Amino acid sequence: MPSVAENQTNLIESLKNANAQLKAEIRERKRAEKALQELVEKYQKTSLQLRTLINAMPDIVCFKDGKGQWLEANQSMLELFEIEKVDYRGKSDIELGEISSFYREAFLSCHHSDREAWKKRTLSRGEEIIPKPDGSVKIYDVIKVPLFYEDGKRNGIVVLGRDITEQKQTEKVMIRLASIVESSNDAVIGNTLEGIIYSWNSGSEAVYGYSISEVKGRFISMLAVPERPNEISQILANIRAGASIDNYETVHIRKD
């Protein structure tokens, strides 16, 4: 039977071992806490760099998780939907539509196009129209990149959009102008500064007797009369030099 002294010695030894183990665990925990803190700081630094980068972009940018909840969005995106003062992180398009009721339909449209991108499982591109409170609309060329884990489950989605409103308005004006030109009874000819014909309206066909297929790609000098061989080339030279051309009378050759 152990003596009292032996019991005390064993107890002290056990306490020493327990103390050493506790110190080791404390050191390990401190190392883990330090590593975690460094990881958090690194993430915060990276997150700050990411926000700085995307906020410098004029395009709209948004990152969402696999459930469609917003993780990060740049200033352009927040201003578009007027949610600069909204705590948007962790909210879905549907939830944000409930907060910003004017944009409910726009958020719902974004929600549906996200689902389509995930369904296709590949990059998708399309136009999205965002009505504004002043009655105008914004048109965006939107690219959506769905992300997946290795097991095929949704990871997230990246949304990038460029404002093409002015471009679309210009296209409408050009289409309207082209329609006016084409329906005009006057001859309206488009040619490069080198004198190569690229457009030829119905009025030109009536005046000169040539169809567009007969003249496109040819030099406009084909219409010059022998008595004025340098007239057209001189006009083109003046235009290339930056001079303006006033109305003038001329004589050209018809096909017949």
VMD Tcl script that draws the C-alpha trace (Angstrom):
set ca {
  {0.00 0.00 0.00}
  {1.48 3.39 -1.06}
  {2.53 5.67 1.70}
  {1.22 9.18 2.16}
  {4.50 10.57 0.81}
  {4.25 8.44 -2.32}
  {0.66 9.58 -2.89}
  {1.70 13.21 -2.56}
  {4.59 12.66 -4.97}
  {2.28 11.04 -7.53}
  {-0.27 13.83 -7.12}
  {2.39 16.50 -7.61}
  {3.67 14.69 -10.70}
  {0.16 14.45 -12.10}
  {-0.41 18.13 -11.45}
  {2.87 18.98 -13.18}
  {1.89 16.92 -16.22}
  {-1.57 18.46 -16.31}
  {-0.07 21.93 -15.98}
  {2.40 21.26 -18.79}
  {-0.39 19.95 -20.99}
  {-2.53 22.98 -20.17}
  {0.33 25.34 -21.05}
  {0.85 23.48 -24.34}
  {-2.84 23.76 -25.13}
  {-2.78 27.48 -24.29}
  {0.22 28.00 -26.57}
  {-1.50 26.05 -29.35}
  {-4.69 28.02 -28.86}
  {-2.77 31.30 -29.00}
  {-1.08 30.17 -32.21}
  {-4.47 29.24 -33.65}
  {-5.96 32.57 -32.54}
  {-3.03 34.43 -34.08}
  {-3.37 32.48 -37.33}
  {-7.11 33.17 -37.35}
  {-6.54 36.87 -36.69}
  {-4.01 37.02 -39.53}
  {-6.49 35.27 -41.79}
  {-9.24 37.71 -40.82}
  {-6.93 40.68 -41.40}
  {-5.88 39.24 -44.75}
  {-9.51 38.73 -45.72}
  {-10.42 42.25 -44.61}
  {-7.51 43.66 -46.59}
  {-8.47 41.64 -49.65}
  {-12.11 42.61 -49.20}
  {-11.14 46.28 -48.97}
  {-9.03 45.98 -52.10}
  {-11.92 44.28 -53.89}
  {-14.39 46.99 -52.85}
  {-11.94 49.70 -53.90}
  {-11.50 48.04 -57.27}
  {-15.17 47.47 -58.08}
  {-16.21 50.90 -56.78}
  {-13.79 52.48 -59.24}
  {-15.65 50.78 -62.09}
  {-18.45 52.66 -63.91}
  {-20.09 49.31 -64.71}
  {-22.48 47.74 -62.21}
  {-20.96 44.81 -60.29}
  {-22.59 42.41 -57.85}
  {-21.55 39.14 -56.19}
  {-24.24 36.79 -54.88}
  {-24.02 33.49 -53.02}
  {-25.53 30.18 -54.08}
  {-28.92 31.21 -52.69}
  {-28.94 34.45 -54.64}
  {-28.23 36.59 -51.58}
  {-26.13 39.69 -52.18}
  {-22.58 39.51 -50.84}
  {-20.96 42.58 -52.35}
  {-22.03 45.29 -54.79}
  {-20.26 48.36 -56.08}
  {-21.43 51.95 -55.79}
  {-22.78 52.03 -59.36}
  {-25.06 49.07 -58.59}
  {-26.31 50.61 -55.35}
  {-26.98 53.96 -57.03}
  {-28.85 52.32 -59.91}
  {-31.37 50.76 -57.51}
  {-31.14 53.64 -55.01}
  {-30.19 51.35 -52.12}
  {-27.02 53.15 -50.97}
  {-28.38 53.33 -47.41}
  {-29.80 49.80 -47.33}
  {-28.07 46.94 -45.54}
  {-28.20 44.80 -48.66}
  {-25.75 42.03 -47.69}
  {-27.47 38.71 -47.08}
  {-30.65 39.79 -48.85}
  {-32.06 38.34 -52.07}
  {-33.41 40.29 -55.04}
  {-36.95 39.54 -53.88}
  {-36.21 40.87 -50.37}
  {-34.58 44.01 -51.79}
  {-37.63 44.48 -54.03}
  {-39.80 44.56 -50.92}
  {-37.57 47.25 -49.41}
  {-37.29 49.34 -52.59}
  {-40.82 48.92 -53.96}
  {-40.32 51.07 -57.07}
  {-37.69 48.63 -58.33}
  {-39.63 45.49 -57.35}
  {-40.22 44.41 -60.96}
  {-36.60 45.12 -61.91}
  {-35.34 43.05 -58.96}
  {-37.75 40.26 -59.90}
  {-36.43 40.32 -63.47}
  {-32.86 40.06 -62.14}
  {-33.92 37.13 -59.96}
  {-35.35 35.26 -62.96}
  {-32.32 35.92 -65.18}
  {-30.05 34.65 -62.37}
  {-32.04 31.41 -62.29}
  {-31.72 31.07 -66.06}
  {-27.94 31.54 -65.84}
  {-27.69 28.84 -63.16}
  {-29.94 26.58 -65.20}
  {-27.73 26.93 -68.29}
  {-24.62 26.47 -66.10}
  {-22.62 28.78 -68.33}
  {-21.98 32.48 -68.93}
  {-25.10 34.26 -70.13}
  {-25.54 37.69 -71.66}
  {-28.60 39.82 -72.24}
  {-30.15 43.25 -71.93}
  {-31.99 44.35 -68.83}
  {-34.20 47.45 -68.73}
  {-34.39 49.38 -65.45}
  {-37.17 52.01 -65.21}
  {-36.28 55.17 -63.27}
  {-38.57 57.32 -61.09}
  {-38.29 60.28 -63.51}
  {-39.95 58.24 -66.27}
  {-36.75 57.42 -68.13}
  {-35.21 53.97 -68.46}
  {-31.70 52.60 -68.21}
  {-30.64 49.80 -70.52}
  {-27.79 47.52 -69.46}
  {-25.80 44.90 -71.31}
  {-25.56 42.32 -68.51}
  {-23.19 39.37 -68.20}
  {-23.88 36.72 -65.56}
  {-21.32 34.09 -64.59}
  {-22.72 31.23 -62.44}
  {-20.25 29.48 -60.11}
  {-20.48 25.91 -58.82}
  {-18.74 23.71 -56.26}
  {-17.02 20.52 -57.38}
  {-20.08 18.50 -56.40}
  {-22.22 20.62 -58.75}
  {-24.01 22.64 -56.10}
  {-24.39 26.38 -56.55}
  {-21.53 28.46 -55.21}
  {-22.51 31.93 -56.34}
  {-23.03 34.21 -59.31}
  {-21.13 37.24 -60.60}
  {-23.16 40.00 -62.27}
  {-21.55 42.62 -64.52}
  {-23.52 45.26 -66.41}
  {-22.63 48.12 -68.75}
  {-24.91 51.09 -69.37}
  {-25.75 51.08 -73.09}
  {-28.67 53.53 -72.89}
  {-27.00 56.19 -75.06}
  {-25.85 53.56 -77.54}
  {-29.40 52.25 -77.88}
  {-30.78 55.76 -78.30}
  {-28.18 56.44 -81.01}
  {-29.13 53.21 -82.75}
  {-32.78 54.29 -82.78}
  {-31.85 57.68 -84.25}
  {-29.69 56.02 -86.91}
  {-32.46 53.59 -87.83}
  {-34.94 56.47 -88.06}
  {-32.48 58.50 -90.16}
  {-31.79 55.54 -92.43}
  {-35.53 55.10 -92.91}
  {-35.93 58.78 -93.84}
  {-32.99 58.62 -96.27}
  {-34.22 55.41 -97.89}
  {-37.73 56.77 -98.42}
  {-36.49 60.10 -99.85}
  {-37.05 60.81 -103.56}
  {-33.75 62.69 -103.63}
  {-30.53 60.85 -104.42}
  {-28.62 60.33 -101.17}
  {-25.23 58.65 -101.59}
  {-22.86 57.59 -98.82}
  {-19.19 57.26 -99.69}
  {-15.89 57.13 -97.84}
  {-13.35 59.95 -97.90}
  {-11.59 57.94 -100.60}
  {-14.74 58.09 -102.71}
  {-15.90 54.48 -102.36}
  {-19.69 54.12 -102.39}
  {-21.18 52.22 -99.41}
  {-24.83 53.37 -99.35}
  {-27.27 54.15 -102.14}
  {-30.91 54.92 -101.47}
  {-33.94 54.29 -103.67}
  {-33.82 57.92 -104.80}
  {-30.32 57.32 -106.15}
  {-31.56 54.28 -108.06}
  {-34.30 56.41 -109.65}
  {-31.98 59.32 -110.50}
  {-28.98 57.36 -111.80}
  {-30.52 54.09 -112.94}
  {-28.06 51.91 -110.98}
  {-29.04 49.44 -108.27}
  {-27.10 49.27 -104.99}
  {-25.46 46.00 -106.05}
  {-24.09 47.70 -109.18}
  {-22.42 50.61 -107.40}
  {-21.51 49.45 -103.88}
  {-17.74 49.29 -103.49}
  {-17.08 51.30 -106.66}
  {-15.65 54.83 -106.82}
  {-18.17 57.65 -106.97}
  {-16.10 59.13 -109.81}
  {-17.99 56.66 -112.04}
  {-20.73 59.32 -112.08}
  {-18.45 62.15 -113.26}
  {-19.01 63.57 -116.74}
  {-16.00 63.84 -119.09}
  {-16.29 67.64 -119.09}
  {-15.71 67.71 -115.29}
  {-13.21 64.89 -114.61}
  {-11.71 66.45 -111.46}
  {-14.83 67.86 -109.82}
  {-15.60 64.93 -107.50}
  {-11.97 64.27 -106.54}
  {-11.50 67.96 -105.69}
  {-14.61 67.98 -103.49}
  {-13.34 64.90 -101.62}
  {-9.91 66.52 -101.19}
  {-11.54 69.64 -99.71}
  {-13.57 67.52 -97.27}
  {-10.45 65.61 -96.18}
  {-8.78 68.97 -95.55}
  {-11.64 69.95 -93.23}
  {-13.40 72.38 -95.53}
  {-17.19 72.67 -95.55}
  {-19.06 72.21 -98.82}
  {-21.87 74.60 -99.73}
  {-24.78 73.66 -101.94}
  {-23.78 73.56 -105.58}
  {-25.10 72.43 -108.93}
  {-23.44 69.60 -110.80}
  {-23.96 67.21 -113.68}
  {-23.56 63.44 -113.39}
  {-23.90 60.50 -115.74}
  {-26.90 58.15 -115.66}
  {-26.53 54.45 -116.38}
  {-28.38 54.87 -119.66}
}
mol new
graphics top color blue
foreach p $ca { graphics top sphere $p radius 0.5 }
foreach p [lrange $ca 0 end-1] q [lrange $ca 1 end] { graphics top cylinder $p $q radius 0.2 }
display resetview
